[in-house]
Amino acid sequence: MTTLKKQVGLRFEPNLLKMVDKVAKQKGLTRTEFVEKAVKLYVLNEEK
């Protein structure tokens, strides 16, 4: 498992946070796990 170096405090609009929580629950992930995966996918797609 990767050791985390830093944590980022993020603020979400209430409606976006509800959507994040809903999808994370459907996928069986925590909010943090879901956001990490989403950001990783976004960054990888931007690098292409």
N, C-alpha and C positions, 0 to 999 in steps of 0.2 A: 504494500500500500504506500502511496505517495505521502510524504510528510508535507503538511501545509506550511508555507512560509509566512503568509499574511492573510488576513481576512478583510473583506471589503464590506462595509456597512452600506446597504442599498435601501432606498426608499421607493416604494411602489404606490401608484394610485390605488385606491381601495378596490376598484373593479378589476384591475389587472391582478392584484394580489389574490382576489377570489378565484380568478381563472387559473392562476398558477397553482393554487392549493387544490383546485378541482382536478386538474390534469395530473398533478403529482400523485394525488390519492389514487386515481385510476391506474397509474403506472406502478403503484406500489413503492413510490419514492418519497423521501422527505422533501420539504420545500427547498432546502439547500442543495440536495442531490439533483433535483430537477433543474434548478437555476444553473448549477455548475455545468450540467450536460448541455443545456440550451446555449449558454455562452460559448462553450467549447465548440459546438457545432457551428455557431455563427462565425466565430473567429476562423475556423478551418475553411469554411466556405468563402470568406473574404480573402483568404490568402491565395486562393486559386486564380 
